[in-house]
Amino acid sequence: SIGEIPTLILAITVAIQLSRSDERAQRREDRQAERTADAELEEYNARLAQLAERDARVGR
């Protein structure tokens, strides 16, 4: 029972750190998207369009 409290504190600490890390990563990705004018999103959409065209030709 004594070991449960430190384990709980450790679990809460790790959860908070992961949450903060995710927030920082999201802000970094948002800044990159603003700098590149969403080039990655445009490439992704172009790839989806290519796949849709291929599927239409194959008759899926």
C-alpha positions in Angstrom: 0.0 0.0 0.0 2.9 2.4 0.6 4.2 1.8 -3.0 0.9 2.8 -4.5 1.1 6.5 -3.7 4.5 7.0 -5.4 3.3 5.0 -8.4 0.2 7.2 -8.7 2.3 10.3 -8.4 4.6 9.0 -11.1 1.7 8.1 -13.4 0.2 11.5 -13.1 3.5 13.2 -13.7 4.1 11.2 -16.8 0.6 11.9 -18.1 1.2 15.7 -17.6 4.5 15.5 -19.4 3.1 13.6 -22.3 0.2 16.1 -22.6 2.6 19.1 -22.7 4.9 17.3 -25.2 1.9 16.7 -27.5 0.9 20.4 -27.2 4.4 21.5 -28.1 4.6 19.1 -31.1 1.2 20.4 -32.4 2.3 24.0 -32.1 5.5 23.2 -34.0 3.6 21.4 -36.7 1.1 24.3 -37.0 4.0 26.8 -37.4 5.6 24.6 -40.1 2.2 24.4 -41.9 1.9 28.1 -41.9 5.5 28.6 -43.2 5.0 26.1 -46.1 1.5 27.1 -46.9 0.2 23.6 -46.1 2.4 22.0 -48.8 2.2 18.7 -47.0 -1.6 18.8 -47.0 -1.6 19.7 -50.7 0.7 16.7 -51.5 -1.6 14.4 -49.5 -4.7 15.6 -51.4 -2.9 15.2 -54.7 -2.0 11.6 -53.8 -5.6 10.9 -52.9 -6.8 12.4 -56.2 -4.3 10.1 -58.0 -5.6 7.1 -56.2 -9.2 8.0 -56.9 -8.4 8.4 -60.6 -6.6 5.0 -60.7 -9.6 3.3 -59.0 -12.0 4.9 -61.5 -9.9 3.5 -64.4 -9.7 0.1 -62.9 -13.4 0.1 -62.2 -13.5 -0.3 -58.4 
